[in-house]
Amino acid sequence: MTTSVTRVPAGHGTDNGRPRVVIIGSGFGGLFAARSLAKSPVDITLIGKTAHHLFQPLLYQVATGILSEGEIAPATREVLRHQKNVTTVLGEVVEIDLTARTVTSVVLGRRTVHPYDELIVAAGAGQSYFGNDQFAEFAPGMKSIDDALELRGRIFGAFELAELATDQEEIDRLLTFVVVGAGPTGVEMAGQIAELSRRTLRRDFRRIDPTSARVILLDAASAVLPSFGEKLGERARRQLAEGGVEVQLGAMVTDVDANGIEVKDGDGQIRRIRAATKIWAAGVQASGLGRILGEQSGAEVDRAGRISVLPDLTLPGHPEVHVVGDMMALDKLPGVAQVAIQGGRYAADAIKRRLAGKQPAAPFHYKDKGSMATISRFHAVVDLGGRLKFEGFIAWVMWLALHLLYIVGFRSRLTAALHWTVSFLGRGRSQRVATQQQVYGRLALEQLGPGWEASKTGGPKQATDAGGDMTGRESA
């Protein structure tokens, strides 16, 4: 493939002298930073690995047929179409030169160099398999639209294949679903698969009984939703059990293959669970850009790829470089959307203050607005920053309201509300289309060889720019 290099001049193609702000990532941190600079005399280039802004907390609802991908992933250009000082660019950032103050992005062999005066890095994080990346082939994560569509195909396809099977052992394997990770993402995913089998699909098949599906939630930890505290975690575990989810704690995954998963229990015994569908909802790894920045700035990078930042979210010796969201390591802040949103706004305010000749603001202070997770229909748990913890129907209504508030676009909010009404009050799920291409497309691309991604982009593979998660889970 021929590689072309484009160097973008200042100010939308003309050297107009306006400060150039480059934002890496179209997730929560990047999007809210761009919006906060809407009225500032700057020229913004927002570089996204995808052409959409992903509302990651609802990916599991795409995977289980409640919502369509368009409702949680509006086009970034559409979201920012009224903001005239923003240029949106599709590309994967493969190089940052702190000395030259340039960012290089690549898409389909086309390399583009973007100069900057101020840089906001909000590239998010991807799934971590704790050094066992081979697990991804058989246990997809939950970090992108591609992941959700692949899982939708695997989940609904398992029921279809079970309807055709004649051997009971094969039927049992196809109707066993294992979710690894008992944090909010795993809890919500397991709960929805259980509801899917026991409510939505219970009358749709003739040879199999969908309600007999086995849904297992695994975690090496000793509690469900550990970040919510022991009391809420235990209530969530009981509610999951009542909904048909087998919660197995103290179980460490040691191997994953096409036909099942091996786990090591607390007593050291290794056992095997035969299951066709495995879902990985444990662990995150920050974008590889953190290590690139660490090598040039001397800032420490932790095992999860997060780079240590100063209290004003900048890098040592580089006050023009702001790192926000899942990529930054500061005061043990969690990888949630509110950290990314508040960090993006703080970085934008710092830029505005510098342009206005004002003194820097006080160090970044995260305001914990709480965490929440749905367990099942009409049941959720809420932790309002440790001040108040409760669960049940009221918590579920709060979850609905908050997620509607953060979905971008009136049309998406309206259709999401309609789909929730159909799914939660009735039995239907309108987004049940699943194709073989969705299931096997990623595997086919990977079979092209380990160098395919690098040859396609001209650089190393990177994590998705998710920008964090608003409901208390660790994320991209």
C-alpha positions as CSV (number, residue, x, y, z in Angstrom):
1,M,0.0,0.0,0.0
2,T,1.3,3.4,-0.9
3,T,1.8,5.7,2.0
4,S,1.3,9.4,1.6
5,V,2.2,12.1,4.2
6,T,0.2,15.2,4.7
7,R,1.3,18.1,7.0
8,V,-1.6,20.2,8.2
9,P,-0.8,23.9,8.4
10,A,-2.1,26.1,11.2
11,G,-5.6,27.3,11.4
12,H,-7.8,25.2,9.0
13,G,-5.2,25.4,6.2
14,T,-4.2,29.1,6.6
15,D,-1.7,30.6,9.0
16,N,-4.1,32.9,10.8
17,G,-2.1,33.0,14.0
18,R,-4.8,31.5,16.2
19,P,-3.6,28.9,18.7
20,R,-3.8,25.4,17.5
21,V,-5.4,22.9,19.9
22,V,-5.2,19.2,19.1
23,I,-7.4,16.8,21.0
24,I,-6.7,13.0,20.7
25,G,-9.8,10.9,21.3
26,S,-13.6,11.4,20.7
27,G,-14.7,9.9,23.9
28,F,-16.1,11.7,27.0
29,G,-12.8,13.5,27.8
30,G,-12.1,14.7,24.2
31,L,-15.7,15.6,23.4
32,F,-16.3,17.7,26.5
33,A,-13.0,19.4,26.1
34,A,-13.9,20.4,22.6
35,R,-17.3,21.7,23.6
36,S,-15.8,23.7,26.4
37,L,-13.6,25.5,23.9
38,A,-16.5,26.4,21.6
39,K,-16.3,30.1,22.1
40,S,-12.6,30.4,22.4
41,P,-10.4,32.0,19.7
42,V,-8.6,28.7,18.9
43,D,-8.6,26.3,16.1
44,I,-9.3,22.7,17.3
45,T,-8.4,19.5,15.5
46,L,-10.1,16.5,17.1
47,I,-8.5,13.2,16.0
48,G,-10.6,10.1,16.6
49,K,-9.8,6.5,15.9
50,T,-13.5,6.0,15.0
51,A,-15.9,8.5,13.4
52,H,-18.3,8.3,16.3
53,H,-18.5,9.2,20.0
54,L,-19.2,6.1,21.9
55,F,-21.5,6.0,25.0
56,Q,-19.7,2.9,26.3
57,P,-21.9,2.3,29.4
58,L,-24.7,1.0,27.2
59,L,-22.6,-1.3,25.0
60,Y,-24.1,-4.4,26.8
61,Q,-27.5,-3.3,25.7
62,V,-26.4,-3.4,22.0
63,A,-24.9,-6.8,22.6
64,T,-28.2,-8.1,24.1
65,G,-30.5,-6.6,21.5
66,I,-32.1,-3.7,23.4
67,L,-30.5,-0.8,21.6
68,S,-29.0,-0.2,18.2
69,E,-25.5,0.9,17.8
70,G,-26.5,4.3,16.3
71,E,-28.3,5.2,19.5
72,I,-25.2,5.1,21.6
73,A,-22.6,6.0,18.9
74,P,-23.6,9.3,17.1
75,A,-21.2,10.6,14.5
76,T,-18.7,12.9,16.0
77,R,-19.1,15.3,13.0
78,E,-22.8,15.5,13.7
79,V,-22.3,16.2,17.4
80,L,-19.9,19.0,16.7
81,R,-21.4,20.3,13.4
82,H,-22.4,23.7,14.9
83,Q,-19.0,24.3,16.5
84,K,-17.1,26.2,13.7
85,N,-13.7,26.1,15.3
86,V,-13.5,22.3,15.3
87,T,-12.1,20.2,12.5
88,T,-12.8,16.4,13.0
89,V,-10.2,14.0,11.6
90,L,-10.4,10.2,11.4
91,G,-7.2,8.5,12.2
92,E,-5.2,6.5,14.7
93,V,-2.5,8.5,16.5
94,V,0.8,6.6,16.2
95,E,3.3,9.3,17.1
96,I,3.6,12.3,19.4
97,D,6.7,14.5,19.2
98,L,6.8,16.7,22.3
99,T,9.8,18.6,21.1
100,A,8.5,19.5,17.7
101,R,4.9,19.7,19.1
102,T,3.4,17.5,16.4
103,V,0.9,14.6,16.4
104,T,1.0,12.0,13.6
105,S,-2.2,10.1,12.7
106,V,-2.7,7.3,10.2
107,V,-5.7,5.9,8.3
108,L,-5.5,3.4,5.5
109,G,-1.8,4.3,4.8
110,R,-2.3,8.0,4.8
111,R,-0.1,9.7,7.5
112,T,-1.0,13.2,8.6
113,V,1.1,15.4,10.8
114,H,-0.8,17.9,13.0
115,P,1.2,20.7,14.7
116,Y,-0.2,22.0,18.0
117,D,0.2,24.7,20.5
118,E,-1.9,23.0,23.1
119,L,-2.5,19.2,23.2
120,I,-5.2,17.3,25.1
121,V,-4.7,13.5,25.2
122,A,-7.9,11.6,25.9
123,A,-7.3,8.4,24.0
124,G,-9.0,6.2,26.6
125,A,-8.3,2.5,27.2
126,G,-9.0,-0.9,25.9
127,Q,-9.6,-4.4,27.3
128,S,-6.9,-6.1,29.3
129,Y,-6.4,-9.8,29.5
130,F,-3.6,-9.6,32.1
131,G,-1.0,-10.9,29.7
132,N,-3.2,-13.5,28.1
133,D,-4.2,-11.7,24.9
134,Q,-4.9,-15.1,23.2
135,F,-8.1,-15.2,25.3
136,A,-9.6,-12.4,23.2
137,E,-10.2,-14.9,20.3
138,F,-12.7,-16.8,22.3
139,A,-13.8,-14.2,24.9
140,P,-14.4,-10.8,23.3
141,G,-14.3,-7.7,25.5
142,M,-16.8,-4.9,25.8
143,K,-15.0,-1.8,24.6
144,S,-16.2,-1.0,21.1
145,I,-19.2,-1.2,18.8
146,D,-17.4,-4.0,17.0
147,D,-17.2,-5.9,20.3
148,A,-20.9,-5.4,21.0
149,L,-22.0,-6.5,17.5
150,E,-19.7,-9.6,17.7
151,L,-21.1,-10.6,21.0
152,R,-24.7,-10.0,19.8
153,G,-24.0,-12.5,17.0
154,R,-22.4,-15.0,19.4
155,I,-25.3,-14.7,22.0
156,F,-28.2,-15.0,19.6
157,G,-26.3,-17.4,17.4
158,A,-25.8,-19.8,20.3
159,F,-29.6,-20.2,20.7
160,E,-30.1,-20.7,17.0
161,L,-27.4,-23.4,16.9
162,A,-28.8,-25.1,19.9
163,E,-32.2,-25.3,18.2
164,L,-30.4,-27.3,15.4
165,A,-28.3,-29.5,17.7
166,T,-29.4,-33.1,18.4
167,D,-26.8,-34.0,21.1
168,Q,-27.8,-32.9,24.6
169,E,-24.2,-32.2,25.6
170,E,-23.8,-29.9,22.6
171,I,-27.0,-28.1,23.5
172,D,-25.8,-27.6,27.0
173,R,-22.5,-26.2,25.8
174,L,-24.3,-23.8,23.4
175,L,-26.7,-22.7,26.1
176,T,-24.0,-21.9,28.7
177,F,-22.8,-18.3,28.8
178,V,-19.8,-17.3,30.9
179,V,-19.1,-13.6,31.9
180,V,-15.7,-13.0,33.4
181,G,-15.6,-10.0,35.8
182,A,-18.1,-9.1,38.5
183,G,-17.7,-5.3,38.2
184,P,-20.6,-3.2,36.8
185,T,-20.1,-4.2,33.2
186,G,-20.0,-7.9,34.0
187,V,-23.0,-7.7,36.4
188,E,-25.1,-5.8,33.8
189,M,-24.1,-8.2,31.0
190,A,-24.9,-11.4,33.0
191,G,-28.2,-10.0,34.2
192,Q,-29.3,-9.1,30.7
193,I,-28.4,-12.5,29.2
194,A,-30.4,-14.1,32.0
195,E,-33.4,-11.9,31.2
196,L,-33.0,-12.5,27.5
197,S,-33.2,-16.2,28.0
198,R,-36.0,-16.2,30.6
199,R,-38.3,-13.5,29.2
200,T,-37.6,-12.5,25.6
201,L,-36.8,-15.8,24.0
202,R,-38.8,-18.2,26.2
203,R,-41.5,-18.7,23.6
204,D,-39.5,-18.3,20.4
205,F,-38.0,-21.8,20.0
206,R,-39.7,-25.2,19.4
207,R,-37.0,-27.8,20.2
208,I,-35.1,-26.1,23.1
209,D,-36.1,-24.4,26.2
210,P,-34.3,-21.0,26.4
211,T,-35.1,-20.6,30.1
212,S,-32.8,-23.6,30.8
213,A,-29.8,-21.5,29.6
214,R,-27.0,-21.4,32.2
215,V,-25.5,-17.9,32.9
216,I,-22.3,-17.9,35.0
217,L,-20.6,-14.8,36.4
218,L,-17.0,-15.5,37.3
219,D,-14.5,-13.4,39.3
220,A,-11.2,-14.0,41.1
221,A,-12.3,-11.5,43.8
222,S,-14.4,-12.4,46.8
223,A,-17.3,-10.0,46.2
224,V,-19.7,-8.7,43.5
225,L,-19.3,-5.0,42.7
226,P,-16.5,-4.6,45.2
227,S,-16.3,-0.8,44.6
228,F,-19.9,-0.4,45.9
229,G,-19.2,-1.9,49.3
230,E,-20.0,-5.2,51.0
231,K,-23.7,-4.5,51.6
232,L,-24.7,-3.4,48.1
233,G,-22.4,-6.1,46.6
234,E,-24.2,-8.9,48.6
235,R,-27.6,-7.5,47.6
236,A,-26.5,-7.5,44.0
237,R,-25.3,-11.1,44.3
238,R,-28.6,-12.2,45.7
239,Q,-30.6,-10.4,43.0
240,L,-28.5,-12.0,40.3
241,A,-29.1,-15.4,41.8
242,E,-32.8,-14.8,41.9
243,G,-32.6,-13.9,38.2
244,G,-30.9,-17.1,37.3
245,V,-27.3,-16.1,37.3
246,E,-24.7,-18.4,38.9
247,V,-22.2,-16.2,40.7
248,Q,-18.9,-18.0,41.2
249,L,-16.3,-15.9,43.2
250,G,-12.7,-16.7,44.0
251,A,-12.5,-18.3,40.6
252,M,-9.4,-17.3,38.5
253,V,-9.5,-17.9,34.8
254,T,-6.5,-20.0,33.6
255,D,-7.4,-20.9,30.1
256,V,-10.0,-20.1,27.4
257,D,-10.7,-22.0,24.2
258,A,-13.5,-22.5,21.7
259,N,-15.4,-25.1,23.8
260,G,-15.0,-23.7,27.3
261,I,-13.1,-22.1,30.0
262,E,-10.8,-23.3,32.8
263,V,-10.8,-21.8,36.2
264,K,-8.8,-22.2,39.4
265,D,-10.7,-22.1,42.6
266,G,-9.5,-20.8,45.9
267,D,-8.6,-24.3,47.1
268,G,-6.2,-24.6,44.1
269,Q,-8.5,-27.1,42.2
270,I,-8.8,-26.5,38.5
271,R,-12.1,-27.2,36.8
272,R,-13.5,-26.8,33.3
273,I,-16.8,-25.2,32.3
274,R,-18.0,-26.1,28.8
275,A,-19.5,-23.0,27.2
276,A,-19.7,-21.7,23.6
277,T,-20.1,-18.1,24.6
278,K,-17.5,-16.4,26.8
279,I,-17.5,-12.6,27.5
280,W,-14.5,-10.8,29.1
281,A,-15.5,-7.9,31.4
282,A,-12.4,-7.8,33.6
283,G,-9.4,-5.4,33.4
284,V,-8.5,-2.4,31.3
285,Q,-5.3,-1.2,29.6
286,A,-4.7,2.4,28.8
287,S,-3.8,3.5,25.2
288,G,-0.2,2.9,24.1
289,L,0.2,6.6,23.8
290,G,0.8,6.8,27.5
291,R,4.1,5.0,27.1
292,I,5.1,7.2,24.2
293,L,4.5,10.3,26.3
294,G,6.3,8.7,29.3
295,E,9.4,8.0,27.3
296,Q,9.7,11.6,26.2
297,S,8.6,13.4,29.3
298,G,10.1,11.1,32.0
299,A,6.7,10.7,33.6
300,E,6.0,7.3,35.3
301,V,3.8,4.9,33.5
302,D,2.0,2.2,35.6
303,R,1.3,-1.5,34.7
304,A,-2.1,-0.5,33.2
305,G,-0.4,2.0,30.9
306,R,-1.6,5.1,32.7
307,I,0.8,8.0,32.9
308,S,1.4,10.0,36.0
309,V,0.4,13.7,35.6
310,L,0.9,16.8,37.7
311,P,-2.0,18.1,39.8
312,D,-3.0,20.4,36.9
313,L,-3.2,17.3,34.6
314,T,-0.1,18.2,32.6
315,L,3.1,16.4,32.0
316,P,6.4,17.4,33.8
317,G,8.1,20.1,31.8
318,H,5.3,20.3,29.3
319,P,2.5,22.6,30.5
320,E,1.0,22.6,27.0
321,V,0.2,18.8,27.2
322,H,-2.9,17.8,29.1
323,V,-3.7,14.1,29.8
324,V,-7.3,13.3,30.9
325,G,-9.5,10.3,31.4
326,D,-8.5,6.7,31.5
327,M,-4.9,7.5,30.4
328,M,-4.0,9.6,33.5
329,A,-2.8,8.3,36.9
330,L,-3.6,10.8,39.6
331,D,-4.7,10.3,43.2
332,K,-6.0,6.7,42.3
333,L,-8.9,8.2,40.4
334,P,-11.2,5.6,38.9
335,G,-11.5,5.0,35.1
336,V,-15.0,6.3,34.9
337,A,-16.7,8.8,32.5
338,Q,-17.1,11.6,35.1
339,V,-13.3,11.7,35.6
340,A,-12.9,12.1,31.9
341,I,-15.6,14.7,31.6
342,Q,-14.4,16.8,34.5
343,G,-10.8,16.4,33.3
344,G,-11.6,17.5,29.8
345,R,-13.4,20.6,31.0
346,Y,-10.5,21.4,33.4
347,A,-8.0,21.1,30.6
348,A,-10.1,23.4,28.4
349,D,-10.4,25.9,31.1
350,A,-6.6,25.9,31.7
351,I,-6.1,26.7,28.0
352,K,-8.6,29.5,28.1
353,R,-7.0,31.0,31.2
354,R,-3.6,30.8,29.6
355,L,-4.8,32.6,26.5
356,A,-6.5,35.3,28.6
357,G,-3.3,35.8,30.6
358,K,-4.9,34.7,33.9
359,Q,-3.2,32.8,36.7
360,P,-3.6,29.0,36.5
361,A,-6.6,27.5,38.3
362,A,-6.3,25.4,41.5
363,P,-5.2,21.8,41.1
364,F,-7.7,19.4,39.6
365,H,-10.3,18.2,42.1
366,Y,-12.6,15.3,41.1
367,K,-16.1,15.6,42.4
368,D,-17.4,12.1,42.9
369,K,-21.0,12.1,41.7
370,G,-21.5,8.4,42.5
371,S,-21.8,5.1,40.7
372,M,-24.6,2.9,39.6
373,A,-25.3,-0.4,37.9
374,T,-28.4,-2.3,36.8
375,I,-28.9,-5.8,38.1
376,S,-32.1,-6.7,36.3
377,R,-35.3,-5.2,35.1
378,F,-36.6,-2.7,37.7
379,H,-33.6,-3.3,39.9
380,A,-30.3,-1.4,40.2
381,V,-27.7,-0.3,42.9
382,V,-26.6,3.3,43.5
383,D,-23.6,4.6,45.4
384,L,-23.8,8.4,45.6
385,G,-20.1,9.0,46.3
386,G,-20.2,7.1,49.6
387,R,-22.8,9.5,51.0
388,L,-25.8,7.4,50.3
389,K,-26.2,3.8,49.1
390,F,-29.4,2.1,48.1
391,E,-30.9,-0.4,45.6
392,G,-34.1,-1.4,44.1
393,F,-36.7,0.2,41.8
394,I,-35.9,3.8,42.7
395,A,-32.2,3.2,42.0
396,W,-33.3,1.7,38.6
397,V,-35.3,4.8,37.7
398,M,-32.3,7.0,38.6
399,W,-30.2,4.8,36.4
400,L,-32.6,5.4,33.5
401,A,-32.8,9.1,34.0
402,L,-29.0,9.6,34.2
403,H,-28.3,7.5,31.1
404,L,-30.9,9.4,29.1
405,L,-29.3,12.6,30.2
406,Y,-25.9,11.6,28.9
407,I,-26.9,10.1,25.6
408,V,-26.0,12.6,23.0
409,G,-28.8,13.9,20.8
410,F,-32.6,14.3,21.3
411,R,-33.4,11.7,18.6
412,S,-31.2,9.1,20.3
413,R,-32.7,9.8,23.7
414,L,-36.2,9.4,22.3
415,T,-35.6,6.1,20.5
416,A,-33.6,4.8,23.5
417,A,-36.6,5.5,25.8
418,L,-39.0,3.8,23.3
419,H,-36.8,0.7,23.1
420,W,-36.5,0.6,26.9
421,T,-40.3,0.7,27.2
422,V,-40.6,-2.2,24.8
423,S,-37.9,-4.3,26.4
424,F,-38.6,-3.6,30.1
425,L,-42.4,-3.4,30.2
426,G,-42.8,-6.0,27.5
427,R,-40.7,-8.9,26.2
428,G,-39.5,-7.6,22.9
429,R,-36.0,-6.6,21.8
430,S,-36.0,-5.0,18.4
431,Q,-32.2,-5.2,17.7
432,R,-31.8,-8.9,17.3
433,V,-30.2,-9.0,13.9
434,A,-26.9,-10.9,14.0
435,T,-24.8,-12.0,11.1
436,Q,-21.9,-14.4,10.6
437,Q,-19.8,-11.5,9.4
438,Q,-20.2,-9.8,12.8
439,V,-19.1,-13.0,14.6
440,Y,-16.2,-14.0,12.4
441,G,-15.1,-10.8,10.8
442,R,-12.5,-10.0,13.5
443,L,-11.1,-13.5,13.4
444,A,-10.8,-13.4,9.6
445,L,-8.8,-10.1,9.8
446,E,-6.6,-11.5,12.5
447,Q,-5.8,-14.5,10.4
448,L,-4.2,-12.2,7.9
449,G,-1.2,-12.2,10.3
450,P,0.1,-10.2,13.3
451,G,1.5,-7.6,11.0
452,W,-1.8,-6.7,9.4
453,E,-2.8,-4.0,11.8
454,A,0.6,-2.3,11.6
455,S,0.7,-2.5,7.8
456,K,-2.8,-1.1,7.6
457,T,-2.2,1.9,9.8
458,G,1.6,2.4,9.5
459,G,2.0,2.0,13.3
460,P,1.3,0.0,16.4
461,K,-2.2,-1.2,17.3
462,Q,-3.8,1.0,19.9
463,A,-6.7,0.9,22.4
464,T,-10.0,2.4,21.6
465,D,-10.6,6.0,22.6
466,A,-13.4,5.2,24.9
467,G,-12.9,8.2,27.2
468,G,-14.2,6.4,30.3
469,D,-17.4,5.0,31.7
470,M,-19.9,7.0,33.7
471,T,-21.3,4.2,35.9
472,G,-18.4,3.3,38.1
473,R,-16.8,0.6,36.1
474,E,-13.2,0.6,34.9
475,S,-13.0,1.3,31.2
476,A,-11.0,2.3,28.2
